[in-house]
Amino acid sequence: KATVAIWWGNHVPKALRSGSSYNISTMMRSIMEPTFNDVFKPDGTWKPNDWFTKPAGIQSLSINGRTDLYPSWYNKNQKKTTTVKMKFDKVSKKKANACTPPGAIEELDVIKMIDPLTKQVIYTPPDGYDAEREDDVHRCGTDQSPFVSDVMSLATGESGRYYIITHVRAGTHTVSNVTISFNGQSFNASQYADGGWRIIVDGLPGSYTVNVSVTDSAYYTAEGSDSITFPGM
């Protein structure tokens, strides 16, 4: 005629470190006392001092030094959870798919559990991530990547100092970072004008190759390179 259950625990599979059975008993009493007195007692299906009949199959097991009741299907020797690796999109926090660019993919540890009754596989990712739905930010065949239009050097007027300037065009998403590599070192460039990003370096006489790496807000990337020549001093 009536079934009541109160869940008292964490929403992730780990031990509850605080809480009191008093709280549970108070909630249970507020529900069950009127149920027994107003429903079961009048029709004779319950009388004071009646006690529960233990259902068939209920087990009394000692696990990790603690004895408790367990359902008939529970097997203490069966491993219920494992940790697996799963790839997610950094932007949407959902599962990575074929449209997710390599730079937007991060591999995380996810708890994998098999429901003992339904045999359904359940994945529990870190907070904020969704293991059920796929990346819906990146779109195959629609999104455009950024690109590097050119690289050049420009004297600053100060002896031995030069700007190395690259011009970058955004694709579908805004450009978030430009790195310029020169003479064995990498520098984060600063945006100074529409499409222009630059660093300032000490000029060394001779010709060098400048490499440019671009990342946008959706982690699409682009690269470019060019040769620059510093005049002799």
Secondary structure, 3 states (H helix, E strand, C coil): CCCCCCCCCCCCCCCCCCCCHHHHHHHHHHHHHHHHHHHHCCCCCCCCCCCCCCCCCCEEEEECCEEEEECCCCCCCCCCEEEEEEEEECCCCEECCCCCCHHHEEEEEEEEEECCCCCCEEEECCCCCEEEEECCCCCCCCCCCCEEEEEEEEECCCCCEEEEEEEEECCCCCEEEEEEEECCEEEECEEEECCEEEEEEECCCEEEEEEEEEEECCCCEEEEEEEEEECCC
